[in-house]
Amino acid sequence: MTQRLVLITASIMLMLSAAFGAIIMAPPAQAASFTSLSNLKSGDLIRGESFTAVYYYGVDGFRYVFPNDKAYFTWYSNFDTVKWVTDADLTTIQIGGNVTYKPGVKMIKINSDPRVYVVAKSGLIRAISSETVAKALYGTTWNKQIDDVADGFFSNYKIGGTIDDASMFSPTSEKAEAVDINFDKGLKAAVVVSITDTGYSPATLSVKAGTAVKFVNNGTTKHTASDDAGDWGTGTLNPGESFSKYFKTAASLNFHDVYGSAKATLTVTLN
């Protein structure tokens, strides 16, 4: 009876996972220990105290969401390396986006589109032109290696050219090249701007487009980094708090601290 109850509970949890887009993981009675934010490393899998969703901790300092268990298991075989953080710490780590399927592992489709797609690096998907091509790529059981992706998550992917011949795509090579989620998503370490009671450090900086900038309040009072044109801002940062933002378009941006007189300039370049 107990075993049956466990199986039923597991099934319910998996259904909830599919419905709500979060990895469901049966929590132990309590965490053996909590990992502090300062001890988190790029590539860690993390979860909080109250909720069982598991996130990928990127090199850019953001956490990335696994839309469901199927996407998770293309990257990992179990939950053994998941680290616990306090709910309070988890809320300070901004969400950067969703994790896409590991390249080469599975094919995907959506209910409203009859085409079947292979998954390549950086969430690029390419339609397979025929059953013959699919069989050449994934073997005779190719039709059992297709996962349905919810329409709401299909926008995580970019559509590329059709695969008309098996020589145009190698699942084995794609899997081998996708060493981790950082690489697959092209993530890079954030550039840090320290805000103190005397100003910004550095006060003038230049980054390439597509780089994240992390503003950290290392002062003793409230501070901000607020765009002079009003297009973006960190909001109020209390001492010890931070805010990260990706800058994707070339521009020269001036920003200031609404709680003081500090000013700074950020130049975003294409090269």
Beta strands, then each sheet from edge to edge (+ up, - down):
strand 1: 45-47
strand 2: 55-57
strand 3: 63-65
strand 4: 83-84
strand 5: 95-98
strand 6: 107-110
strand 7: 113-119
strand 8: 124-127
strand 9: 146-148
strand 10: 158-159
strand 11: 191-196
strand 12: 199-201
strand 13: 204-208
strand 14: 211-217
strand 15: 226-227
strand 16: 242-247
strand 17: 251-256
strand 18: 263-269
sheet 1: 4+ 1+ 2- 3+ 5+
sheet 2: 9+ 6+ 7- 8+ 10+
sheet 3: 12+ 11- 14- 16+
sheet 4: 13+ 18+ 17- 15+
end
